[in-house]
Amino acid sequence: LFEKVRGKFDIIVTNPPYGERLGDIETAALLEKTLSRRLEQNPVKASYIITADAEFENNFGKKAKKRRKLYNGMIPCQLYMYYEGR
């Protein structure tokens, strides 16, 4: 997917599976690590990731510039914000 859209988007917004309703926590952790590697290979100006995984930043390998608490349905989540600038 990244190779097909490379250079066309400046912002990524995603709500990947995090083991609550889809998959399990181990699969979610692998996906978060893969997402981090892909974004390193294909940089964007900003990425916003919604997840209930409390270990997301550890799995992703970076601390978010900002975080916001929110709910995805009844599931407490965080919006992790990574972007350039201030």
Secondary structure, 3 states (H helix, E strand, C coil): CHHHHCCCCCEEEECCCCCCCCCCHHHHHHHHHHHHHHHHHCCCCEEEEEECCCCHHHHHCCCCCEEEEEEECCEEEEEEEEECCC
